[in-house]
Amino acid sequence: MKAFFAARVGTLAGDQVTITRVKYKMKHAASITGAHEGWQSFFLSCDEDNSGFLDWDEFHHMCRDKLGMTERENHLKLLFEQLDTDDSGELTIGELIEFIEKP
């Protein structure tokens, strides 16, 4: 199954509308407290088990419930796979902030 998602990462990379929307919503959600510290606080609040990482379920919950995203689940899953740069199955706060700050 992971091979299927990995094969689709290129499709998501080409879907700039989805990527731009995700970045905008994440930036907006964290903008209340401002800049890097705001994003870090927001993502830590999404880390439901306080592990220091967001697994797929936490990322999905963040996207749907905290950010109100309506993108197709397969787009969110592909994005999660793309952001998981070390292929650990979890996202670090650093990986998420890097995504947000990347032009």
Residue pairs with C-beta under 8 A, 6 or more apart in sequence:
2 81
5 77
5 78
5 81
6 81
8 74
8 78
8 81
9 78
9 81
9 82
11 78
12 18
12 19
12 75
12 78
12 79
12 82
13 19
13 82
15 75
18 71
18 75
18 79
19 79
21 69
21 71
22 63
22 69
22 71
22 79
23 99
23 100
25 67
25 68
25 69
26 39
26 42
26 67
26 96
26 99
26 100
27 39
27 100
29 42
29 66
29 67
30 38
30 39
30 41
30 42
30 43
30 100
31 38
32 38
33 41
33 42
36 97
39 96
39 97
39 100
40 93
40 97
42 66
43 54
43 62
43 93
43 96
43 97
44 93
45 66
46 54
46 58
46 59
46 61
46 62
46 66
47 53
47 54
47 58
48 58
48 61
49 58
51 90
52 92
52 93
53 88
53 90
53 91
53 92
54 62
54 90
54 91
54 96
55 89
55 90
55 91
56 77
56 80
56 89
59 76
59 80
59 91
60 73
60 76
60 80
63 69
63 71
63 76
69 76
80 91
83 91
83 95
83 96
83 99
84 90
84 91
84 95
85 95
86 95
